[in-house]
Amino acid sequence: TIEQSDKVDGMGIDRSSNELVLLISDHLPWLDESTHFSSLEGKLRAYLTFISSKQYLETIPQARDLPVRIKLVHEHLPSASARETLKAVEERLRGVGVRFSHEGLPEGV
């Protein structure tokens, strides 16, 4: 989960976009945004290290040369201010060549 910065929550190749997608599973409510973003920051830092070291090739060698996207899947709807911060995260990651997206859990999950 988002609180476990030493683990990749999930990864795979999205065939529709031809990207390696690293999943972050976020179950935390957005009531304490500071703590929430601190957890996200730690997770993203670990993911960027994982990406830059190309450790994903050990599991998915066919991901070589694919663009990378980090996808945050959140259980709880982010507040307006959290959505603004997530936009800033997207811009920052784009600056280092990594796409970022976020979405809620699919209905019924």
TAMOMO-V442949 format. One record per backbone hydrogen bond with DSSP energy under -0.5 kcal/mol. CO is the residue of the C=O (numbers start at 0). NH is the residue of the N-H. If there is no record, write none. Layout:
# TAMOMO-V442949
co->CO nh->NH
co->CO nh->NH
This chain:
# TAMOMO-V442949
co->0 nh->3
co->2 nh->4
co->3 nh->6
co->6 nh->8
co->9 nh->22
co->11 nh->13
co->11 nh->20
co->12 nh->14
co->13 nh->17
co->13 nh->18
co->17 nh->66
co->18 nh->13
co->18 nh->20
co->19 nh->21
co->19 nh->68
co->20 nh->11
co->20 nh->22
co->21 nh->70
co->22 nh->8
co->22 nh->9
co->23 nh->25
co->23 nh->72
co->24 nh->1
co->24 nh->26
co->25 nh->74
co->30 nh->32
co->31 nh->35
co->32 nh->36
co->33 nh->37
co->34 nh->38
co->35 nh->39
co->36 nh->40
co->37 nh->41
co->38 nh->42
co->39 nh->43
co->40 nh->44
co->41 nh->45
co->42 nh->46
co->43 nh->47
co->44 nh->48
co->45 nh->49
co->46 nh->50
co->47 nh->51
co->48 nh->52
co->49 nh->54
co->49 nh->55
co->50 nh->53
co->53 nh->56
co->54 nh->57
co->55 nh->58
co->55 nh->59
co->59 nh->62
co->60 nh->63
co->62 nh->65
co->66 nh->19
co->67 nh->98
co->68 nh->21
co->68 nh->70
co->69 nh->71
co->69 nh->100
co->70 nh->23
co->70 nh->72
co->71 nh->73
co->71 nh->102
co->72 nh->25
co->73 nh->104
co->78 nh->82
co->79 nh->83
co->80 nh->84
co->81 nh->85
co->82 nh->86
co->83 nh->87
co->84 nh->88
co->85 nh->89
co->86 nh->90
co->87 nh->91
co->88 nh->92
co->89 nh->93
co->90 nh->94
co->91 nh->95
co->92 nh->95
co->92 nh->97
co->93 nh->96
co->96 nh->67
co->98 nh->69
co->100 nh->71
co->102 nh->73
co->105 nh->108
